[in-house]
Amino acid sequence: MSDTKARTAEQIEADIAATRARLASTVDELVDRAHPKNVAKRQVEQAKSQVFDETGQLRTQKLVAVAGAVAGVVAILLVIRRLVGRR
């Protein structure tokens, strides 16, 4: 507590100004992160990282797995459609 009383008004004002500057910087960063264009850009980059590796090559294992899953779902839907159509 004695440290707080020993501070001058100028020191306190400088601390307040520094805190205010940090807060302004943080708010600016949050506004930038929340901007729709930046959010969309991050989503595109994330999607690309799922398809391409660090060297820019296609991740064929993931693509094959996704294609297989899609083909399986389509096949199941066709079978269900055929079974329902017979009745």
MOHU-V606118 format. One line per field, one symbol per residue. phi: phi as a letter, one per 20 degrees, with the letter a starting at -180 (. if undefined). Layout:
phi=???
This chain:
phi=.ffffffefffffffffffffffffffgfffffefgffffffffffffffedefenefeffffffffffffffffffffffffffff
